[in-house]
Amino acid sequence: MDWRVPLADVNIGPEEEAAVAEVIRSGWLTMGTVTQAFEAEFAAFTGAKHALAVTNATAALHLACLALGVGVGDEVIVPSLTFVASANAIRYTGAQAVFADIESADWLNIAPQAIEASITPRSKAIMVVHYAGYACDMPATLEIARKHGLAVIEDAAHAVGASLQGKPLGTWGDIGCYSFFGNKNLTTGEGGMLVTDSDELAEKLRILRSHGMTTLTWDRFKGHSSTYDVVDLGYNYRMDEMRAAMGRVQLAKLPAGNARRGELTALYRELLAEHTPQISLPFQEARSQGSYHIMPVLLPEGMDKLAVMASMKAQGIQTSWHYPPVHTFSIYASNWQPQVNPLPLTESVAARELTLPLYPTMTEEQVHLVVNGLKNLGS
């Protein structure tokens, strides 16, 4: 469909094309010096000691769980208001995802008090998700983690370039995980990144990322090593040079792109408050510097969301839903016990949440079109 206003759009130009073409001409396409440069630049950008590029954020989350020793019989506390990959990465290890409720309809992130209430003797880690690129309460979460001896994984898939108290999201916990999927603020088509300040964890992640091997193909090609050992059951989660080249260009564009997203978010909030006061706007409290990855709004109680989405589609405006709660999917619903672990805020917010278009190349005119489309619903 030819959208008047698509949900998202990529900000890719001749710089990315040239960077990828240079890699192709070099003749070396798999992980090598370009990926290493991307990792170094990303580490500098976030202030992390180590950054490791991977195939996608799901792989990053999986590796994070493995490096922290999550396994069969363990539990990891995670929000249900997230993309299913957060919980799936936990399940890959044989551990159980334990869902905790969000703070409120004003702040759609996992609630510290819900985290603490979910802790059992089997708890191994906490996985926070910085929904829409706004910060979870990391000081409170880390205090709980230290109190109970739990590791902290940050799912920062939405949050590249966001910060809390001046500290980048993804660098508060033991390991941070980022997504470079096609609709993300920084995209390589598919891709992801892990960050950590721990030398020990970084080494585990490197080994697990590449088949459990002690050296990479690039090392052997350049003569730095003539053999290798396999010391763990690893995976093929390496990023290639073409995506890394694209990522380096995208990283340079990121601050301007996030700033533009912030300007458009401010315009949305101004217009929606004026013209559609019945629609609620989360994340208005100035708790953190967001990345403004998506523009979530909450429809009035009882409004038919699918009908709203269909109406907006008829006007050429693409909308979405972030997210159907993970605990309601068939694979997870069979193990969820609502009487033991109720998630009333998650369910209420998910039923009302509507995601509006937001991307750096969006125009003010398009924001007005979206708001007018919502305003027309009440006319």
RANORNOR-V393407 format. One record per backbone hydrogen bond with DSSP energy under -1.0 kcal/mol. NH is the residue of the N-H (numbers start at 1). CO is the residue of the C=O. E is the energy in kcal/mol with one decimal. If there is no record, write none. Layout:
<<NH,CO,E> <NH,CO,E>>
This chain:
<<3,1,-1.2> <4,316,-1.6> <5,316,-2.3> <17,13,-1.7> <18,14,-2.6> <19,15,-2.1> <20,16,-2.5> <21,17,-2.5> <22,18,-2.1> <23,19,-1.4> <24,20,-2.2> <25,21,-2.5> <26,22,-1.3> <36,32,-2.1> <37,33,-2.2> <38,34,-2.3> <39,35,-2.7> <40,36,-2.3> <41,37,-2.4> <42,38,-2.5> <43,39,-2.5> <44,40,-2.1> <45,41,-2.2> <46,42,-2.3> <47,43,-1.8> <50,196,-2.0> <52,194,-2.6> <54,192,-2.5> <55,237,-1.1> <60,56,-1.7> <61,57,-2.6> <62,58,-2.4> <63,59,-2.8> <64,60,-2.4> <65,61,-2.2> <66,62,-2.3> <67,63,-3.1> <68,64,-1.6> <69,66,-1.8> <70,65,-2.6> <74,71,-2.2> <75,122,-2.0> <76,96,-2.5> <77,125,-2.2> <78,98,-2.5> <82,80,-1.9> <86,83,-1.8> <88,84,-2.7> <89,85,-2.4> <91,87,-2.1> <92,88,-2.4> <93,90,-1.1> <94,91,-2.0> <95,90,-1.2> <96,74,-2.6> <98,76,-2.8> <100,78,-1.8> <103,109,-2.6> <104,107,-1.8> <111,101,-2.5> <115,111,-2.1> <116,112,-2.4> <117,113,-1.8> <118,115,-1.1> <119,116,-1.0> <123,120,-1.9> <124,75,-3.2> <125,75,-1.2> <126,151,-2.5> <127,77,-3.5> <128,153,-2.1> <130,155,-1.9> <131,129,-1.9> <133,130,-1.9> <134,131,-1.8> <138,136,-1.9> <141,137,-2.1> <142,138,-3.0> <143,139,-1.8> <144,140,-2.0> <145,141,-2.5> <146,142,-2.7> <147,143,-2.1> <148,144,-1.8> <150,145,-2.6> <151,124,-1.8> <153,126,-3.0> <154,175,-2.6> <155,128,-3.3> <156,154,-1.2> <156,177,-2.4> <159,156,-1.1> <162,159,-2.2> <163,289,-2.5> <164,167,-2.5> <167,164,-2.2> <169,162,-2.4> <171,168,-1.7> <174,152,-2.1> <175,152,-1.3> <176,195,-2.4> <177,154,-2.6> <178,193,-2.7> <180,191,-2.9> <182,189,-1.0> <184,181,-2.1> <188,180,-2.7> <190,188,-1.6> <192,54,-1.8> <193,178,-1.4> <194,52,-2.3> <195,176,-2.1> <196,50,-1.7> <202,198,-2.3> <203,199,-2.1> <204,200,-2.0> <205,201,-2.8> <206,202,-2.3> <207,203,-2.1> <208,204,-2.7> <209,205,-2.2> <211,235,-2.5> <212,207,-2.0> <213,210,-2.3> <214,229,-2.1> <220,216,-1.7> <221,217,-2.8> <222,218,-2.2> <224,219,-2.4> <225,219,-1.0> <231,212,-2.7> <234,232,-1.5> <235,208,-2.9> <237,209,-2.8> <237,235,-1.2> <241,29,-2.8> <244,240,-1.9> <245,241,-2.4> <246,242,-1.9> <247,243,-2.6> <248,244,-2.0> <249,245,-1.4> <250,246,-2.5> <251,247,-2.6> <252,248,-1.4> <253,249,-1.2> <254,250,-1.1> <257,253,-2.3> <258,254,-3.0> <259,255,-2.1> <260,256,-2.2> <261,257,-2.2> <262,258,-2.2> <263,259,-2.0> <264,260,-2.3> <265,261,-2.4> <266,262,-2.2> <267,263,-2.0> <268,264,-2.6> <269,265,-2.6> <270,266,-2.1> <271,267,-2.6> <272,268,-3.3> <273,269,-2.0> <274,270,-1.4> <275,271,-2.9> <276,272,-2.4> <279,276,-2.2> <280,298,-2.6> <283,106,-3.3> <287,285,-2.1> <289,163,-2.0> <291,133,-1.3> <293,132,-1.7> <297,354,-2.5> <298,280,-2.6> <299,352,-2.6> <303,300,-1.9> <308,304,-1.9> <309,305,-2.7> <310,306,-2.1> <311,307,-2.3> <312,308,-2.6> <313,309,-2.2> <314,310,-2.1> <316,313,-1.9> <317,312,-2.8> <318,5,-2.6> <320,355,-1.6> <326,80,-2.4> <328,325,-1.7> <329,326,-1.7> <332,329,-1.5> <333,329,-3.2> <334,330,-1.1> <335,332,-1.3> <340,337,-1.1> <341,337,-3.2> <347,343,-2.3> <348,344,-2.3> <349,345,-2.8> <350,346,-2.5> <351,347,-1.7> <353,349,-2.1> <354,297,-2.8> <355,320,-2.6> <356,295,-2.8> <358,7,-2.0> <362,359,-1.8> <367,363,-1.6> <368,364,-2.3> <369,365,-2.0> <370,366,-2.2> <371,367,-2.4> <372,368,-2.7> <373,369,-2.1> <374,370,-1.9> <375,371,-2.6> <376,372,-2.2> <378,375,-1.2> <379,376,-1.1>>
